[in-house]
């Protein structure tokens, strides 16, 4: 087992550690025992992840003397909804999860989001912990306490801030990811470098071949560094009142694309990649960003096999309305994250008319 130095998310009484390693999944039992302190535990996962890693997690829990009830929820973003949440509440009642209990989320962003929101609302709040099994979840979704479900009107519109007791990321599980899902996760890695670390971004450029090959040592370093950067942002702004909103780079248009696609046919990271291509093009058009830097971002996304063009059939007006419905709006305007340089961002307050004009312009040209 190889585990790097734990990363602290510093939030006072809600502080916790993010443990990043390779082969450290077997430590989940001891960490859960310490967090649950003998209270009932529910292991929430989906059928795909359970088949891959469920037995190993249950064995670790049993070895640590933790009795856990396994609850499966459906796989896929389209199931991150009220029906799945209500079903999970029912299963928690059957399992007699009490106020002192703990929910252990084993899976990607959907499992983590739904489990976290269930924990935030079950009996007015119970503890939970994250064992993320996708690249997106390990470097982003599992860290920071943002939990939510989707509505037809938009992504993550109903949710709560509810911090986990710990996050345990074993990069070994990423070896089992399908190629498309792994590449989609790289969009969030590129995002992290673009907005927070020119050094990380440059390493992704120079070592893109090793990144695509899932080089074990490099992947461990990248997940740890991305997690550290995310923890720094969350520690400074837990509830996205100010600076944490930079993490939405690429997400405003990305979420709109996901919603208009009915959360099917496109992965979250793919949609974020499209959103970043739009955001860099817009930043260039407004004079914030050098075209050469924007091209570097888009070129790296393409090198990782990610899309940079809006799917055919999506109209500018519909995309603008979907973005206007985004939860990040205030006073009728969307707080849009632009890029000024690698590691430096700025916000622009945009109306629906502004957004429609910008999207129309984007759709009318091929951004290089």
C-alpha angles and dihedrals in degrees: 000000000000118000123173126216111299116255116227123218099203110212104139111243089004095055119131143167131253111212114202120184147125116257093005097121089103091068092067092092096058092043091049092048090054092047097044096042093205097315122132116282130206118199106210117196142131129255095257095051093039091057091052105038110002097095092050092051093045090050090052091048092049092048088054091049095250117144109208135181113219115223120185124205124189119277122246142050092268087068094056090102147107093277093057091045092051091049090051091051088054092051091049089055091050090049090050093232103184131204091270092051129111133223115212113204113209110181145044132311096298094053091044095048096046094043092048093049090047089051091049092053106030109104086346091299139344131184123270139178134204129233100175118199102185130067092241091052096045096053100031127358098050094051123073107030099259106148126173152138129230129247128200086253093059151325122287094355094142118049150099141235105251118158121219122237090233141344120221116192118185107186089198089078089062088070088074096054117114111250094249093051092047092051090048088056090055088068089070090047090053089047091053092052094044096053103029113021130030087185093058091046092052091049090053089052096049096040100035091127092057090045092054090046089054092236103201098224095042093046091051091052093046095049091047093048094046090048091049092051092048091049090052092054094046092047089056096045116017100176101036094254093145132332098026089070089078086078087072090073105138093004102096095066090028093059090046091054091049093050094048089049090054090243089287133108095021130069122226094247092050090053091048089051090055089048093052092050089053093046094050091047091049091047090053092047091053092049096248098113134043110244090230090060092047090051090052091056093047093043091053091050090052091046087058090052095252127144122249100179128081110251115262116265098035110119125214093237093053092047091049092051091048091050091047088056090056116123091237093071123111131182090002094303132102118235099226122195114227130183122237097174138331104303095012128091140173136196127238122193106220132185124218089258090052091050095048091051093048093047091047089053091048093049090050095061139042106240109218 
